[in-house]
Amino acid sequence: MTDDELIWRISGGSGDGIASTSQNFAKALMRSGLNVFTHRHYPSRIRGGHTYTEVRASEDPVNSRGDGYNFLLALGDSFARNPQEEAVYGNEEIKPLSENLDELREGGVIVYDEGLLDASEIPNFEERAEENDWHVYPLDLRGLARDQGREVMRNTAGVGATCAITGMELDHVQDLMRDAMPEKILEPNLEILQIAYDQVREEYDVDAPDVSVPTGEHDEEQLLMSGSDAISYGAIDEGCRFISGYPMTPWTEVFTIMTKNLPKLGGISEQVEDEIAAAALAVGASHAGVKAMSGSSGGGFALMSEPLGLAEMTETPVVLVEAMRAGPSTGMPTKPEQSDLEHVLYTSQGDSQRVVLAPGTVEEAYEQSRLAFRLAYEYQIPSILLYDQKLGGELTNVPKSHFDREPNPTLGKTLSEDALADEPHSADGKFHRFQHDVDDGVSPRSIPGQKGGRFLATGNEHDPTGHISESPDNRVAQIDRRTEKLAAIRDDLDQVDTGSYAGPEEAEYGILTFGSQQGTVEEAVGRLNDAGHSVKSYGVSDMLPFPTEQVAEFIESVDEVLVVEMTASGQFRGLVQKNLGRYGEKLSSLLKYNGNPFEPAEIVDGFEAALVEDDGDASGHQTTFVPAAGD
Amino acid sequence: MSTFSAIGEEREIDRDEYTPGVEPQPTWCPGCGDFSVLKALKQALPEVGRTPEETLLCTGIGCSGKLNSYLDTYGFHTIHGRSLPVARAAKLANPDLEVIAAGGDGDGYGIGGNHFIHTARENHDMAYIVFNNEIFGLTKGQTSPTSPKGHKSKTQPSGSAKEPIKPLSMSLNAGASYVARTAAVNPNQAKEIITEAIEHDGFAHVDFLTQCPTWNKDARQYVPYIDVNESDDYNFDKTDRVEAAEMMRETEESLYEGEVLTGRFYVDEDRPSYGEEKRAIGEMPEEPLAERYWDDDYEWERSHDMFLDKHA
């Protein structure tokens, strides 16, 4: 596969336009018929600092970043052109070039901006290039852009050079520029693109490209979309018209996408004073009869644990999204990790219940965003959609038809005014909002303003009419009923195909994972089987209620299981063992928690080290992935 | 729309309608000032013409939070300090509801202080009644944000070193468009002020001085009150922020020492409520959002038709 793919890394400083340039380039590749996947790496700062984005393109489907990359476009840093260079980079030199070399594959291409970067300052650069058979193209991208009027357009010059070297036609890039750029800057950008392209083709022999762009064809229209986009559109299609939040990376992406779109749909978005308020607003809006969501990332979600419990006790439907980043505390704001799993499963006091779903891909993010709403409103319970910075920010192509679904604005078991007057809802003339005796634990609700539906919602334990009660019998009946919902939700989820399986049905080994690592694991499974191993994988998506039966079946069907997750303490493995109560001896862990997601090769290596080299004696051990330098 | 037919219903409303049929008797202590708030609300709501079923009462935690159990409206007894964010969203979701929030001085000015400032700042259309008895009651008598400096309690055994919060000045400065103070021992004024607060289009903050006969016997809630709007000694323009601020300073300084001033301190009828502001900039629908979910004819938008082309 590696020969048939382009993994293009654009590197520079935050504020250099790395994100927008790579997004456009990815889209151009998608439009040319390829499957694409982007991986973002950026520091927690607005300008400067080392950042890169990888765009992986292949004729085959890609659901993961690759192993290393084969084309580097090294731009300068935003500050490199002003006297603050020293202050920003300290004594480290020219990062956009030096920092990225470790993962560049043999035979790869380097295009760097010689107007800003000096390769001679990098120790052993020429030797390394020779050793690795790198093809180096020093181009004065800055000068080229400056000649056309604006230095910042050196990104465009870099894209033009990329196209020339890889043999890619300019038309898709040009089309995208026409769509995306205002008139004023469009013309000079188109000029720069063409000049860079022509110049490279004239100066270098690029007819037999060192790294070529593969070709492919889509049989239907594709969209370039991130997990944050998919979650937002899922919410909208499920009738969510209210969102409240407080900014925090990486949850802010969903918040801003929703905020941008809701007013167009007659919906409401509220940026409020803190996350306690944010979640409480979502509860209030839902109580008043609107489909509502809120969300945050680890530290902000910690503040939501109070309103989360309130939603559970008052049986107010609400969806909270939790975009994980590395913790504890503020941790690493722009780096992915999966270590908030236990936090969202167990936060809030008492025997509090909620649904937790963890999508594994962009497509699943859309489906499970819808599912989170459906379950929340049908079962009157808080749902949490758990994902991470990686899934939220990475872009990949998804067929447009995937989103061609009917909207579902229904509020779940909500009574009309006519129904409110009937038995058993109003047994003694008072509406029994929290009846003990109902199917699947869900007692139909009324909405404030409805005639005959008056009730009290309270975070205290309460009787069927909602009045505070400490009666032992009532307490047991109420808590049993609320708990009963989870069994009903489990049955419901069993009808929905949430998990993702890969590899042969009959296999010697299994890999279990959850959330954003699913695509990477599946790619690794393909390679392991190609290499002669017998491996299958199961990406679990429903964290709570847990698919105990399915996971047990999977574990029973293999000799040993590797549990892959981005935590230091093996939280997902702990969840598996907690729910299964046995099989511990069959499980080994592969953990990574340095701020970067797994690459497929790391899972291949980890698998071989943990299961194969141990010769079948995993004994429940834990392998912590030791990252290569530069990771 | 018949879905919310309790809303806007015009009829004579008996105050007993707000009394729960089979309810526990209030568990407030005999002589508690909270009874006066309940009574004032029961008098005010029929006067305003709002039925129990179009009224949503959101409370916090503590003795004040029990108000929900004794006033039979749609209710949401929330969590410590969080009545305001819940109430705000309910009002945005369905502006036709009469939303009232209530809490105590610990609940509203302490743990919920941040929400108080921001709800006032945004001028949400609701009445907010704070039962101010200068003490934590239900947790058995700890110092509260409005307890006077030097107040001794089990949590401040040497006497509080903190200046009390000045809630009227706080809400004025934050942006509330109606700020008043009334007292349990002034039932007629209490009823009038609560009525006005409910009718006011914007955030109406009522600091309601209530006595705690169990835990705060020393407090000065039993002194006679002076109504600043009736007394010739206090001529000021309650629509003028500067004069209002001056009167508030006076009452907040004298609360613990001299005469206690009550009444309407600031009334701004011109400032649009938050909902109106949001509608004006196109960030809130004209019709209540909650109604849409019951409208069978509404064509729900799909992301597929509206937003996906930009990803192609």
Interface residues (C-beta under 8 A of the other chain):
Chain A: E221 Q222 L223 L224 M225 D229 S232 Y233 G234 I236 D237 G239 R241 F242 S244 N261 P263 K264 L265 G266 G267 I268 S269 E270 V272 E273 D274 I276 A277 A278 A280 L281 A282 V283 G284 A285 H287 A288 G289 V290 K291 A292 E306 P307 G309 L310 T314 K400 F403 D404 R405 E406 P407 P409 T410 L411 S416 E417 D428 G429 K430 I447 P448 G449 Q450 K451 G452 G453 R454 F455 L456 A457 T458 G459 N460 G466 H467 I468
Chain B: S2 T3 F4 S5 A6 I7 P20 G21 V22 E23 P24 P52 E53 E54 L56 C58 I61 N68 S69 D72 T73 Y74 G75 F76 H77 T78 I79 H80 R82 L84 P85 V86 A87 R88 A89 A90 K91 L92 A93 N94 D96 L97 N114 H115 I117 H118 K278 G282 E283 M284 P285 L289 A290 R292 Y293 W294 Y298 W300 E301 R302 S303 H304 M306 F307 L308 H311 A312
